[in-house]
Amino acid sequence: MARVLLIDRDPVLRDDVRKALLPLDAEVFVASTGDGGLESVRQCRPDLVLLDADPPDIRGVEVCRGIRSTDSLPVLFLSSRAEDCEVVAALEAGADWYLVKPVAARVLQSYVAAALRHLDRVRPPRTPAEQYGDLVIDRVAAEVTLRGRRVPLAHSERMLLFAMSAAPDRVFSREDLKAVTGGTTAGTSPRNIDSCVKRLRLKLGESRGAPGFIDTVRGRGYRFRVHRDPGPAAEV
């Protein structure tokens, strides 16, 4: 049974979410504050987090950053604000989706079902981890390490890296990457894909003037570049 954590102060909304997710046979945990939500992430180990943008104690973006510091599980923002700046702030903090309240039960149900399906799809049969210099990609464990340290990636960032690294030197258009992240909805724009790639590059330690793993192909999109021959991965 999938585990969903809802972080929201509104008891009515919490009850509505529970009812909306009943057909998915998901176990729903709740927290009414941001700090309580972060503790619940550690305790109940959810598969997905539904996060209110305005918990009573700390901002939703700060809660999201706290989750991202240790976990790569998908995060879906629920907010009463539809301004572009709010959407961008949430996505840059590591959110994977952003929905504006009020959200119809069937819409929320569809988003959660899609998120859980994507989690299932990143669990392929056991294969050796791939190593590209200091970067190790373990698709089965859904983990990425750089110079021996785990890289905390958002679900969308991990999906982009896994897709591009599976086809080195192939150029992925922004539309390709939208499909990879499940972004077939109106809420996903090319700008959001660019922001996701920017965050991924930073987490992979890329900087100006230094060769990185992700190249921009002007006017076409992005590609994963292997600068060194991959060797067998060490035991992780």
N, C-alpha and C positions, 0 to 999 in steps of 0.2 A: 504493500500500500504506500502510495506517495505521501510525503509529508510537506505540508504547506504552512508557512509561518506568516500570519497577518499582524503587522504592526500598525495599530490605529487606535486613537483615543475614543472613537465613537462606538458605543455598545450596540446601537442600532445597525450601523454599517457592519460591524463584526458578525452580528447575527445574520444579516442579509448575505454576507460572503459565505458563511457556513452553509446556508440553504442553497446558494448558487452552485456550490461545489459538490453537493451531495451526489449528483449523477456520476461524478468522476471517481467516486469511492476513494477520496483523498482524506487523510487525517489532517485536520486544521488546528494549528496551535495559535494562540493569540497573545499579544503583548500590547499594553496601552501606552507605553512610553518608549522613547528611543533607547535609553539605557537598558530597559527591560528586554527590548527586542534583541539587542546585542548579546545579552546573557542567554536569551532563548536560542539564538543561533548556535552558541557553544553547547548548550544542553541537549536540545532536541534534534540537532543536525538535520535541518529541513532540506528538501530537494529544490524548493522555490520560496522566495520571500516576496510578499506583497507589502509595500512600504508606503505609508502615508507621508506626504511631503511636509506635513507640519505636526510632528509629535509635540506634546506639551513641554518637553524638557530641552531637547536639542533638535536642530534642523534635520530634515530628512536627508539632505545631501551629506551631512556629517555622519549620520547613521550608515549611509551607503558606503562612504569611505572607510568606516570602521569595519564593515563586513568585508570589503575588498582587501583590507590589509591582511586577512587570514583565509578568506574563502573565495572561490570562483563560482559559487552557485548563482543561478539567474535571479535577478531582482526586477520586479515590475513596480514602477512608481504609480501611485494613485494620488491625484492632485486636483484641487478645485481651480487651479490656475492654468490657463492655456497659452500664456505669453511665450514667445520664442525663447526669451532669455531664461525662463524657468525650465523649459524643456532641455535646452542646451546644458544648463548647469547640472541637471539630473544625469544626463547622458555622460557628461564629462566626469562626473563623480563615480561613474561605473554602472549606472542603471542600464538594463537591456531593453526595456519598454517603458512607455509613459502614456498613461491613460488619464483623461480628464473626467472628474466626477460631475454629475452622477453617471455611473456606468451601468448599462443594462445587464441583467444577470446572465443572459445568453452570450453577450460580448465578453464579459469577464471569464465565463466558463470556457469559451473558445480560446482565449489567450492562454489560460492556465493549461488547458489540454495541449495546445501547440507547444508550450514550453516543456512540458513533461515528455512529449513525443521527441523533441529535439534531444533531450537528455538521453533517451533510449538509443537514439541514432549514433551517439558518440561512444557507445560501448561495443565496439567491434570485437571479433575473435582475437584472442591473445596473440600479439605479434611483438617482436623485440622493439624496444624503444629506439628512436632514431636520434643520432647525434650529428650535429653540424657545428664543429668546433666546440665552443663552450656551451652551446645550446643543446639540450636534450628534450625531446618531445615524446611523451608516453601517452599514446592515444587511448589505451585501455584504462589506465588510471586517471585519464583526463588531467594530467599534470605536465607542467613545463618547468624545467630548471635551467638556470643560467649560472655558470661557474659554481655549480654544486648547490645553489640556493633556489628554493622554490619561488616561482614567479606567480604572484596572485593576479590571475586574469579574470575579468568579467566573462560571463558566458559568451557574449557576442565577440569579444576579443579572441577568446580561445577558438571559437568556431572559424573566425577569419584565418587565424594562424594555421589551424589544422587543415583547412581547405587549400590554402595557398602552398603550404609546405608539402602537401601530397602531390603537387604538380609543379615542381621547381621550374622557374623561367616562363611558365605560362602566364600571360597577361590576363588578369581578372578585371573586367569592367565593374563599375559601381553597381550596375544592375545585377551582375553575377554575385557580388558580395551581399547585396540585399537579399537575394534568394538564399544564400548560405546561412544568413542569420535569421531566416524566417521573416524577413522584413518585406512581406508582400502587402502590408497594410499601408494606408495613406499616411500614417505617422512616421514612416521611415523615408528620409530624403537623402540625396547624395551628400549633403553637408554632414548628416549624421554618420555616414560611412567614413567620410574624411576624418571626423573627430575620433571615431573608433580606431582608425589606422594610426592616428597621431598618438593616442594613448598607448596603443600596442607598441609602437616604436620606442616610446619613452621607457616602457617597462622592460624592453629588450636591450636597454642601455645604449640606444643609438643617439648620436649627436652630430651636429653640423660638421662636415668635412671628413667624417669617419665613415668607412663603408659599413653598411648595415645589412640586415637580412631582408628588408622590404624596400624595393625600389619603386619610385613613382615613374610611370611611363606617360609622359605628357600627352594629354588629349585622349588617353586610352584607359588608364586605370593603374593597377598595382600588380607587382609580381614578387614572389619569394626568390631571392637570389642566394645560391650556394657559393660562397666565396672560397670555401675550402672543402676538400673531398670529405664526405661523411664517413666516419669509421664506426666500428661496433660500439654500442653504448656500454658504459660501465654498469655494474649492478646498482640499482637504485631501490 
